[in-house]
Amino acid sequence: AENAVLVLFASMYHNTEEVADYIAGKIVEEGVNNVRVYDVSKTHVSYLISEAWRCKSIVLGSCAYNGGMHPMMELFCREMEHYGLKNRQLALFGSYSWGGGGLRALQGFADGIGWEASAAPVELAGKPDNDKLKQFDQLAKDVVMKLN
């Protein structure tokens, strides 16, 4: 795999999308130029799988959806389990408004897939603002440190 970072997100109200863009920007600021960001609800899963095979580090983020992760992120995760891709680094983030569930479901995926954690998971409650986004700085730094 290339020393590249793939950031995939699933968002309903653009909150998780804002976080994904913020994390990708911070990763670039830390010196990694090979970063791709995709919305799993707008990009066919076949392209996402191809990118996952190419990239050494994968960052997944999902909003909460009926107590779980977004259905399109769930599809991607299921496909990754099916393909059995190995030797990847994984960081997780999520967002929620009520009871959560997106990050919790992603952690279940992480436990099963066996990829190496590159950062501690981070979750956002509500709409992102400058102060709330800063909690994702360490995640981005950890992803870059693990990649190098």
N, C-alpha and C positions, 0 to 999 in steps of 0.2 A: 504494500500500500504506500501511497505517496504521503509525505509529511504535509497533509492537508486537513482542514477542519470542515466538516459538514454540519451545518446547523439546520435542523428540521423543526418546524413548529406547526401546531394546530391552534387556531384562534377563532373565536366567534365574534368578539367585540373589539378586536384589534389590540387588546391588552397584551396577550402573549406574543403577538407579532412585534409590538414595540420592544418587548424584552429581548426577543430573538435578534432584532436589529441592533439593539444596544450591546448585547454580548458579542456579536460579530464585529462591531466597531471596536470594542475594547480588545478583542483578539488581534485585530489588524494593528491597533495602536501598540500592542506588545511585540510587533514585528513579524507576525505570520501573514503573508500576503495571499496565500492559497486558501481562501475561505469562501464557501458557497452557502447561501441561505435559500431555503425552499419552504413554501407553504404546502403542507401535505394535502390540503383540500383543493389545491389548484394545479398540482403537478402529478402526472400519472405515476403510480407506484413503481413502474418499471424503470423510470428515470431515477427515482430515489434509490432503488436497489443498486443500480449501476454506480451511482455516486458513493454509496456505502462501501462498495467493493474497492473503489478508488481511494477513499480517504482513510487515514489511520485513526483520526479522532472524530467522534460523532457526538453532537450535542442535541438532545431531544427535549422539546418543551411542549406541554399540552395544557390547555385549559381544562377545567372540570366540566364534565358532560354527564349528567344523570348519575353522579357519584363515581364516575370512572374517567377514562381518557376519551378524547374526541374520537369518533369512529374511524376517521381516516388515519389517525396516528395508530390506532389499534390495528388497522389493516397493515400498515407498514411494519409494526412490531411482529405481527403474526407471520408476515412474509420473511422477516429476518430469522425468526425461529425455524421456519421451514427450510431456508437455505443453509443454515448452520454456519454462517460466516464466523470466523475465529479471529483472535488477535487484534481486537479493536479496543480503543479507549473510549469511555462513555462518561458523559456528564449529563445531568438531568435538571430541568427546572419546570415549574408549573405556575399556574395562576388560578385563582378562584374568587368567587364572590360570596358564596354561602358556605357549604360544608366541605368543599374540596373534592378530591378524588383523582384528578388528573395526574398529579405527581405520585400519589400513592400507587396508582395503576402502573405508571412508568417504572417505579421501583420494583414492582412485581416482575415486569419484563426483564429488568436488569439482573435480578436475582436468578432468573432462569437462563439467560443467554450466556452468562459467564464472562462478559467482557470486563476489562480492568477499569475500575472507577478512576477518573482523572480529576474529579472535583467533588466536593460535598454538594448534595442537592440543595436547591434554593427555591422557595415558593413565595409568590407575590399575592397578597390579598388586595383585591380591588384594582383600581386604575393606577398605572404607574405614574410617578412624578420623579423629579430629580433625586429626592432623598431615597425613595423606594428603589430606584434603579441602582443606586450605589451598592446595594447588597449583592449585586451580581458581578461587581468588580473582581472579587476574589475568585469566583468561579472561572472567569475569563483568564486570569493570571495562572490559575492552577492548570487549566487546559493547555496553555502555552508551555508552562514548565514541564509538564508530562510529555508533551509532543517532542520537545528538544532533547 
